[in-house]
Amino acid sequence: MLAELLVELIKVVLKGQVGVELVLN
């Protein structure tokens, strides 16, 4: 169960990074 939470957190972080890159570019 903890692994699933970590995966969801990583997905959110990656989405956030992609959003920032799109804004900067």
MOBELLIN-V985304 format. One record per residue. N is the residue number from 1. RES is the residue in one small letter. PHI is phi as a letter, one per 30 degrees, with the letter a starting at -180 (none if undefined). OMEGA is omega in radians with two decimals (NA if undefined). Layout:
BEGIN
N/RES/PHI/OMEGA + N/RES/PHI/OMEGA
END
This chain:
BEGIN
1/m/none/3.14 + 2/l/d/3.14 + 3/a/d/-3.13 + 4/e/d/3.13 + 5/l/d/3.13 + 6/l/d/3.14 + 7/v/d/3.14 + 8/e/d/-3.14 + 9/l/d/3.12 + 10/i/d/3.14 + 11/k/d/-3.13 + 12/v/d/-3.14 + 13/v/d/-3.13 + 14/l/d/3.12 + 15/k/d/-3.14 + 16/g/d/3.14 + 17/q/d/-3.14 + 18/v/d/3.13 + 19/g/d/3.14 + 20/v/d/-3.13 + 21/e/d/3.14 + 22/l/d/-3.14 + 23/v/d/-3.12 + 24/l/d/-3.13 + 25/n/d/NA
END
